Amino acid sequence: MTNDEILARVLYRDALMLVLDKPAGIAVHVAGPVRAETLDQHFDALRYGLPKRPELAHRLDRETSGCLVLGRHRKALADLGKLFELGKVEKIYLAVVEGGPPNDEGRIDLPLAKKDAQRGWQMKVDKEKGQSALTEYRVLARANGHSLVELNLHTGRTHQLRVHMAALGCPILGDRIYGIAGPMLHLHSWRVGVPLYPKRETIRATAPPPPHVAETLARLQISFDESALSRV
């Protein structure tokens, strides 16, 4: 990724925060021994005159695309971290799933826990020992054995949306861990709403679906009407 390419992906900028349209297929930061390219290696290009580069206020999985929030200095990062921790940030995702949920809309309230020590980053539903995890969903379209689903992420557990959709019997397309191995994961962080300024309106940013999701929707003959996506 070049500096011009990452600058072109800025969806929102002010003195405290940035919202970036993260591409699918690139990790946000180094995790483990693998030294592949990561998104944060390019954050120096996003200083916009400040002495230090912005840093991550939250995380997205490597294969997940869309809205990613960055804080531009230490206090902003602390404030953003608290908003995410308290569940104050609106996080709306789009997913193409195998089959579809049993109802057109609903709530998934299933606690999540790590599978085991050897696979510490993989998760499972665990109603006894798991941490609370809440997702609201709304089916936007059903066609050709798949569905386009809007997901409202109320908590931020590892792989929450992936595990919750699999638990409903409709894993996200391309989810090789919790579903069926295949194309790239079809999970997109479509919209964020950040109430960073107490006396101002919530800051909202929207990221268009990435090419692989748009191509799948076209192949499935699912029309993408952005204005109808979210009631939030």
KEKE-3310 file (N, C-alpha, C; in steps of 0.2 Angstrom, whole numbers, plus 5000, padded with zeros to 4 digits):
npx = (5004:5003:5007:4998:4988:4983:4979:4969:4959:4954:4940:4934:4940:4946:4952:4954:4952:4952:4943:4945:4944:4946:4955:4951:4959:4972:4981:4978:4988:5004:5003:5009:5022:5023:5028:5021:5015:5007:4993:4995:5008:5008:5004:5011:5009:4997:4998:4995:5002:5003:5014:5015:5010:4993:4984:4977:4961:4952:4950:4950:4947:4959:4953:4942:4933:4932:4925:4937:4942:4954:4964:4971:4980:4986:4977:4965:4964:4963:4950:4942:4944:4938:4924:4922:4924:4913:4902:4897:4899:4892:4891:4889:4887:4889:4885:4887:4879:4878:4864:4852:4846:4833:4823:4817:4822:4831:4838:4853:4859:4871:4883:4901:4917:4934:4940:4950:4966:4976:4971:4969:4963:4952:4935:4920:4902:4898:4888:4889:4902:4906:4909:4897:4888:4881:4871:4862:4852:4846:4838:4842:4840:4836:4842:4846:4851:4858:4860:4859:4864:4861:4871:4871:4882:4883:4892:4909:4916:4930:4929:4915:4903:4905:4905:4892:4883:4886:4881:4868:4866:4869:4883:4895:4899:4913:4920:4932:4935:4924:4914:4912:4925:4931:4928:4935:4932:4916:4912:4909:4913:4902:4897:4901:4897:4902:4901:4910:4911:4903:4894:4890:4884:4883:4897:4898:4902:4903:4907:4909:4904:4917:4926:4925:4914:4904:4904:4900:4886:4881:4882:4873:4862:4857:4851:4860:4855:4859:4853:4843:4848:4851:4842:4847)
npy = (4994:5011:5028:5037:5028:5025:5037:5040:5032:5038:5041:5050:5064:5074:5085:5075:5062:5049:5041:5026:5017:5002:4990:4973:4958:4962:4963:4973:4976:4969:4952:4940:4929:4931:4941:4949:4962:4975:4986:4996:5000:5010:5021:5033:5041:5047:5058:5071:5084:5083:5079:5065:5049:5043:5031:5014:5013:5003:4986:4977:4961:4952:4949:4956:4970:4988:5002:5009:5015:5027:5035:5052:5057:5054:5057:5057:5044:5037:5042:5037:5024:5022:5024:5014:5003:5005:5002:5012:5016:5015:5001:4995:4982:4973:4957:4944:4929:4911:4902:4908:4918:4911:4920:4936:4947:4950:4946:4940:4933:4926:4920:4921:4911:4907:4893:4884:4882:4880:4885:4900:4911:4907:4905:4900:4896:4898:4895:4895:4899:4909:4926:4939:4942:4952:4953:4961:4958:4960:4954:4959:4955:4940:4927:4915:4905:4912:4926:4943:4952:4964:4968:4973:4977:4975:4972:4968:4956:4944:4938:4939:4941:4932:4919:4920:4921:4908:4900:4902:4894:4899:4902:4915:4919:4912:4910:4902:4896:4895:4891:4887:4883:4894:4908:4924:4931:4937:4949:4965:4981:4992:5004:5017:5025:5038:5045:5056:5070:5078:5089:5089:5082:5065:5058:5051:5038:5030:5016:5010:4994:4982:4977:4962:4959:4967:4961:4948:4951:4955:4944:4936:4942:4952:4967:4982:4993:5007:5017:5010:5002:5004:5007:5014)
npz = (5000:4996:5001:4995:4992:5005:5010:5002:5007:5018:5027:5036:5045:5059:5072:5082:5079:5066:5053:5044:5029:5029:5019:5014:5019:5024:5039:5054:5062:5069:5074:5082:5076:5062:5049:5039:5028:5036:5041:5050:5047:5039:5044:5047:5036:5039:5047:5045:5049:5063:5076:5080:5074:5070:5080:5083:5088:5090:5084:5068:5060:5050:5037:5037:5031:5029:5040:5051:5066:5071:5084:5086:5095:5112:5122:5115:5110:5123:5126:5116:5117:5129:5125:5116:5125:5134:5125:5118:5105:5089:5079:5064:5053:5037:5030:5020:5020:5021:5016:5028:5042:5053:5055:5049:5057:5072:5089:5095:5108:5115:5125:5124:5123:5124:5113:5117:5125:5116:5104:5106:5100:5094:5095:5105:5108:5124:5137:5150:5155:5147:5140:5140:5125:5112:5098:5086:5072:5055:5041:5024:5011:5002:4992:4980:4989:4998:5010:5012:5026:5039:5053:5069:5080:5097:5107:5108:5106:5102:5086:5086:5078:5068:5075:5080:5069:5063:5073:5072:5061:5049:5042:5039:5022:5016:5028:5034:5046:5055:5046:5030:5020:5007:4996:5000:5016:5019:5026:5032:5039:5039:5044:5056:5072:5082:5097:5101:5105:5117:5116:5103:5088:5085:5077:5061:5049:5034:5024:5008:5001:4999:4983:4982:4989:4983:4970:4973:4977:4966:4958:4964:4962:4970:4975:4980:4990:4998:5005:5012:5022:5036:5051:5062)
capx = (5000:5007:5004:4992:4982:4980:4976:4962:4954:4951:4933:4933:4946:4946:4958:4955:4951:4951:4940:4949:4941:4951:4954:4951:4965:4978:4980:4979:4994:5007:5001:5013:5029:5022:5030:5018:5013:5001:4990:4998:5015:5007:5000:5014:5006:4991:4999:4992:5005:5004:5021:5015:5005:4987:4985:4971:4956:4949:4953:4946:4950:4963:4949:4936:4935:4927:4927:4941:4943:4960:4965:4976:4985:4985:4970:4959:4964:4960:4943:4939:4944:4932:4918:4921:4923:4906:4897:4894:4900:4888:4895:4885:4891:4885:4888:4884:4879:4876:4857:4850:4843:4826:4818:4820:4826:4831:4843:4858:4862:4875:4890:4907:4923:4939:4939:4955:4972:4980:4968:4966:4960:4946:4929:4914:4897:4898:4883:4891:4908:4907:4907:4891:4889:4874:4871:4855:4852:4841:4839:4840:4838:4838:4842:4850:4854:4862:4856:4863:4862:4864:4872:4872:4887:4883:4898:4915:4920:4933:4925:4908:4898:4906:4902:4885:4880:4887:4877:4861:4866:4870:4889:4897:4902:4921:4923:4935:4935:4917:4909:4914:4931:4929:4931:4937:4927:4911:4910:4911:4911:4899:4896:4902:4894:4906:4899:4916:4910:4897:4889:4890:4881:4887:4901:4896:4906:4901:4912:4906:4906:4923:4924:4923:4907:4900:4904:4895:4880:4879:4881:4867:4856:4855:4853:4862:4852:4863:4848:4838:4852:4851:4838:4850)
capy = (5000:5017:5033:5040:5024:5025:5043:5040:5028:5041:5043:5056:5067:5080:5085:5070:5055:5047:5034:5024:5012:4996:4985:4966:4954:4965:4964:4980:4976:4962:4948:4933:4929:4932:4948:4952:4969:4977:4992:5001:5001:5015:5026:5039:5045:5050:5063:5078:5089:5081:5076:5058:5046:5040:5024:5010:5014:4996:4981:4973:4955:4953:4948:4961:4977:4994:5007:5008:5021:5029:5041:5055:5058:5050:5058:5055:5037:5035:5044:5033:5017:5021:5024:5007:4999:5006:5001:5019:5017:5012:4997:4992:4978:4969:4951:4939:4922:4904:4901:4914:4917:4909:4926:4942:4951:4947:4947:4934:4934:4920:4921:4918:4910:4904:4886:4880:4886:4880:4890:4905:4916:4905:4906:4896:4898:4895:4899:4894:4902:4914:4933:4941:4945:4953:4955:4962:4957:4961:4952:4964:4951:4933:4925:4909:4901:4916:4931:4949:4953:4969:4966:4978:4974:4979:4970:4967:4950:4941:4934:4938:4941:4925:4914:4921:4919:4901:4897:4902:4890:4903:4905:4920:4917:4913:4909:4895:4894:4894:4890:4883:4886:4896:4914:4929:4932:4942:4953:4972:4986:4997:5011:5018:5031:5039:5051:5059:5076:5078:5094:5089:5076:5059:5057:5045:5037:5025:5013:5006:4987:4981:4973:4955:4958:4969:4956:4942:4953:4956:4937:4933:4946:4956:4974:4985:5000:5009:5021:5006:4998:5004:5012:5017)
capz = (5000:4995:5005:4991:4993:5012:5011:4998:5011:5024:5027:5041:5049:5063:5076:5087:5076:5059:5051:5038:5025:5029:5014:5016:5017:5027:5046:5056:5066:5069:5079:5082:5072:5055:5047:5033:5028:5041:5040:5054:5045:5034:5048:5047:5031:5041:5053:5044:5052:5070:5078:5080:5069:5074:5082:5082:5094:5090:5079:5064:5058:5043:5031:5037:5028:5031:5045:5056:5070:5074:5088:5083:5100:5118:5126:5110:5111:5129:5126:5111:5120:5134:5122:5114:5131:5137:5121:5116:5098:5085:5074:5059:5048:5032:5029:5015:5024:5018:5019:5031:5048:5053:5055:5046:5061:5079:5093:5096:5115:5116:5128:5120:5127:5120:5112:5121:5126:5110:5099:5110:5097:5091:5100:5104:5112:5131:5141:5157:5157:5142:5142:5137:5118:5110:5091:5082:5065:5050:5034:5019:5005:5002:4985:4978:4994:5002:5012:5014:5033:5043:5060:5074:5085:5103:5111:5104:5108:5097:5081:5088:5072:5064:5079:5081:5063:5063:5078:5069:5055:5042:5043:5034:5016:5016:5034:5034:5053:5058:5041:5024:5016:5000:4994:5005:5021:5016:5032:5031:5044:5035:5047:5063:5074:5087:5101:5104:5107:5121:5114:5096:5085:5084:5071:5057:5043:5030:5020:5003:5001:4995:4977:4982:4992:4978:4965:4975:4977:4959:4955:4968:4960:4976:4974:4986:4991:5004:5009:5016:5026:5043:5054:5067)
cpx = (5004:5003:4998:4986:4979:4977:4969:4957:4952:4944:4931:4939:4944:4952:4959:4955:4951:4947:4943:4945:4946:4950:4954:4957:4972:4976:4981:4985:4998:5004:5004:5019:5028:5024:5028:5017:5007:4999:4994:5005:5014:5004:5004:5012:5000:4992:4996:4995:5006:5011:5021:5009:4999:4988:4978:4967:4952:4952:4948:4950:4954:4958:4943:4938:4930:4930:4931:4943:4950:4960:4971:4981:4982:4979:4964:4959:4961:4952:4939:4939:4939:4925:4917:4920:4916:4901:4894:4895:4896:4892:4890:4889:4886:4889:4884:4884:4876:4869:4854:4847:4836:4821:4821:4824:4826:4837:4847:4861:4865:4882:4895:4913:4928:4938:4944:4961:4977:4977:4964:4962:4954:4941:4924:4909:4898:4894:4884:4897:4910:4906:4901:4893:4882:4875:4864:4856:4846:4842:4837:4838:4840:4837:4848:4854:4858:4857:4861:4860:4865:4865:4874:4876:4887:4889:4903:4919:4924:4929:4917:4903:4899:4904:4895:4881:4880:4882:4869:4860:4867:4877:4891:4901:4910:4924:4926:4936:4929:4912:4912:4920:4929:4932:4933:4931:4922:4908:4913:4909:4909:4898:4898:4899:4898:4904:4905:4915:4903:4892:4888:4886:4886:4891:4900:4900:4903:4906:4908:4908:4912:4921:4922:4916:4902:4899:4899:4888:4877:4878:4875:4861:4853:4856:4855:4860:4854:4858:4844:4842:4851:4846:4841:4851)
cpy = (5006:5022:5036:5035:5024:5032:5043:5036:5031:5044:5049:5058:5073:5080:5080:5063:5055:5041:5032:5018:5006:4991:4978:4963:4957:4966:4971:4981:4969:4959:4941:4934:4931:4940:4951:4959:4970:4984:4998:5003:5008:5021:5033:5044:5049:5055:5069:5083:5088:5078:5068:5055:5044:5033:5021:5012:5007:4992:4979:4967:4956:4953:4953:4967:4982:4998:5005:5014:5022:5035:5045:5057:5054:5051:5056:5048:5034:5037:5039:5026:5016:5021:5017:5002:4999:5004:5007:5020:5012:5008:4993:4988:4975:4963:4947:4932:4917:4903:4908:4912:4914:4914:4932:4947:4948:4948:4940:4936:4928:4922:4918:4917:4907:4896:4882:4884:4886:4884:4896:4910:4914:4904:4901:4899:4894:4898:4899:4899:4908:4921:4935:4944:4946:4956:4956:4961:4958:4959:4957:4961:4944:4931:4920:4906:4905:4922:4937:4951:4959:4967:4972:4975:4978:4978:4969:4962:4947:4937:4934:4937:4934:4919:4914:4919:4911:4897:4897:4898:4893:4906:4910:4917:4918:4912:4902:4892:4891:4892:4885:4886:4888:4903:4918:4930:4938:4946:4960:4977:4992:5004:5011:5025:5032:5045:5054:5065:5077:5083:5094:5082:5071:5059:5051:5044:5031:5022:5009:4999:4986:4977:4966:4954:4961:4964:4950:4944:4953:4949:4934:4937:4950:4963:4977:4992:5003:5013:5016:5001:4998:5009:5015:5025)
cpz = (5000:5000:5002:4992:5000:5013:5007:5002:5017:5023:5031:5044:5053:5067:5081:5084:5068:5058:5044:5035:5024:5023:5017:5014:5020:5035:5048:5060:5067:5075:5078:5077:5065:5053:5040:5033:5032:5039:5044:5052:5041:5038:5048:5041:5033:5047:5052:5048:5059:5071:5078:5076:5073:5075:5082:5089:5095:5085:5074:5062:5051:5037:5031:5035:5031:5037:5050:5060:5072:5078:5086:5089:5107:5121:5121:5110:5117:5129:5121:5114:5125:5131:5119:5120:5134:5132:5118:5108:5094:5079:5070:5054:5043:5031:5024:5019:5019:5021:5021:5038:5048:5052:5052:5050:5068:5083:5095:5103:5117:5119:5124:5124:5122:5119:5117:5121:5120:5104:5103:5107:5093:5097:5099:5109:5119:5136:5148:5159:5152:5144:5137:5130:5115:5103:5089:5075:5061:5043:5029:5013:5006:4994:4984:4983:4999:5005:5013:5021:5036:5050:5064:5080:5092:5108:5106:5105:5101:5092:5082:5083:5069:5068:5079:5075:5062:5068:5076:5063:5049:5043:5038:5028:5017:5022:5035:5041:5056:5053:5036:5021:5009:4999:5001:5009:5018:5022:5032:5036:5040:5038:5054:5065:5081:5091:5104:5107:5111:5119:5107:5094:5084:5077:5067:5051:5040:5025:5014:5003:4997:4988:4977:4985:4986:4972:4967:4975:4970:4956:4958:4966:4966:4975:4980:4986:4998:5008:5014:5021:5033:5046:5060:5066)
residu = (MET:THR:ASN:ASP:GLU:ILE:LEU:ALA:ARG:VAL:LEU:TYR:ARG:ASP:ALA:LEU:MET:LEU:VAL:LEU:ASP:LYS:PRO:ALA:GLY:ILE:ALA:VAL:HIS:VAL:ALA:GLY:PRO:VAL:ARG:ALA:GLU:THR:LEU:ASP:GLN:HIS:PHE:ASP:ALA:LEU:ARG:TYR:GLY:LEU:PRO:LYS:ARG:PRO:GLU:LEU:ALA:HIS:ARG:LEU:ASP:ARG:GLU:THR:SER:GLY:CYS:LEU:VAL:LEU:GLY:ARG:HIS:ARG:LYS:ALA:LEU:ALA:ASP:LEU:GLY:LYS:LEU:PHE:GLU:LEU:GLY:LYS:VAL:GLU:LYS:ILE:TYR:LEU:ALA:VAL:VAL:GLU:GLY:GLY:PRO:PRO:ASN:ASP:GLU:GLY:ARG:ILE:ASP:LEU:PRO:LEU:ALA:LYS:LYS:ASP:ALA:GLN:ARG:GLY:TRP:GLN:MET:LYS:VAL:ASP:LYS:GLU:LYS:GLY:GLN:SER:ALA:LEU:THR:GLU:TYR:ARG:VAL:LEU:ALA:ARG:ALA:ASN:GLY:HIS:SER:LEU:VAL:GLU:LEU:ASN:LEU:HIS:THR:GLY:ARG:THR:HIS:GLN:LEU:ARG:VAL:HIS:MET:ALA:ALA:LEU:GLY:CYS:PRO:ILE:LEU:GLY:ASP:ARG:ILE:TYR:GLY:ILE:ALA:GLY:PRO:MET:LEU:HIS:LEU:HIS:SER:TRP:ARG:VAL:GLY:VAL:PRO:LEU:TYR:PRO:LYS:ARG:GLU:THR:ILE:ARG:ALA:THR:ALA:PRO:PRO:PRO:PRO:HIS:VAL:ALA:GLU:THR:LEU:ALA:ARG:LEU:GLN:ILE:SER:PHE:ASP:GLU:SER:ALA:LEU:SER:ARG:VAL)
# end
